[in-house]
Amino acid sequence: MAIQDAVSNWEQLLETARKNTPARRVKRPGQAPSTAPIPSSLHKLPPDTKAPVLLYRDTNSWCPFCERVWFALEEKEIPFETEFIDLSNKPKWYTDLVPTTLVPGAKIEGKLVYESKDILLALEERFPTPALLPEDSEENAVARQWVEESETNGFRDIAYKFLREKVTDADELAKLQAEFEAKLDELEQTLGKYPGPYFLSNFSLVDILYSPHLDRLAANLPVYRQYHIKGNPRYPRINAWFDALNQRPAYHRVKSDNITNNLLLRRRWGVEPIGNPLPLDPAESEAIQFRAEAAERLSDNREAAIGDILRNSGVQALAVDGDVSAVQEVVDFHLRLLADYLINGNGEPLPGGRTGGKDGNTIDPKIAAIGAITLAYLRNRICAPRDMSAGAATAFRAAADKVLASLY
Ligand SMILES: N[C@@H](CCC(=O)N[C@@H](CS)C(=O)NCC(=O)O)C(=O)O
């Protein structure tokens, strides 16, 4: 298995990737998550100053309610620290601290606030600019009413019931779909009340309250209910709203990608897929900065990635006479191949045969099998924005597919 010299070493890969992306993360050795994003405004804090906000959020970055608070913090450019809470084993200090025991929680200049909506309102109060509620008093009153209604109008319950309820009866499912469509129609009407693509005249807390949920629904309904929000002519304003959100850098920092959302729904809620995932967005999978970010993340965090693959993918079953180090070498090689493809690939399939079969031109099936497990495992293991931005995760998955396709 003397294949390791066929691709650049990790140091070369990391250096090249870093030239093409400013994205960096903090490493958290031995902890979950193994890396964490750096808030875009943390550099604004004078040295040795405590950030004014501490956010308590879930370790996997799956929680839509946490995403709301993070979105506002990024929009308002508030420097903040994050404490990750393992929801499968919540620490006692957290359940003692927060009466609901749920995430998100926050300390705003030391004062505890919980419930995402209340945290958003408290941030608005303490950090009023840039404003996420209208200055005009009449519109402000409408905004505050919509903020409250976003939590009480039943949209979320009806939407997730349609998405997740285990229903086999077609009439029952049609009824749930009709109820959901009526709620989306209401949102479509509400979006028409003020000029521009957002709920109010400008981007606001109302957009933030809806975005994590509408994102998850738009990603998951095609897969689990064969129902489309994106591209559906019934909802032109909702589609324009998605397009407008897509223009916001803060949104790109905090959102998940479609596949993360799909995998989460199956793993967390046991819903069976009946349709195909939305196609990987070429604007993201082919963008140089996202490919570079994905390569940078993989190169920088390779030790954690390799450890995870060896422990959890099943690849160790291919070890001969218990020689795991030989397997590890091949895993390492395929990850470098992937990083190299992310940095230098031009979208064409990779030439086959480069993994060193007997005649130098065919693939050693064992090496290919280890490569396939490595790539397939990591393709579905990557989770945005826990490990990298949604754009980078999309580029990562597209590249993993390409390298996988070159193996056999
Ligand atoms: N109404 C709450 C909902 C928060 C919530 O449901 N958080 C979930 C994660 S998505 C949680 O903490 N779950 C842990 C548990 O149920 O123990 C809010 O808006 O903040």
The ligand as an ORCA input file, in Angstrom:
! r2SCAN-3c Opt
* xyz 0 1
  N     -39.302     27.660     22.929
  C     -37.900     27.369     23.026
  C     -37.628     26.060     22.363
  C     -36.186     25.604     22.563
  C     -36.010     24.115     22.274
  O     -36.987     23.377     22.011
  N     -34.744     23.676     22.308
  C     -34.452     22.262     22.128
  C     -33.371     22.073     21.067
  S     -33.966     22.422     19.443
  C     -33.876     21.675     23.417
  O     -33.255     22.349     24.199
  N     -34.070     20.366     23.603
  C     -33.507     19.654     24.710
  C     -34.534     18.965     25.539
  O     -35.700     18.895     25.122
  O     -34.173     18.486     26.605
  C     -37.113     28.538     22.401
  O     -37.661     29.210     21.513
  O     -35.974     28.813     22.821
*
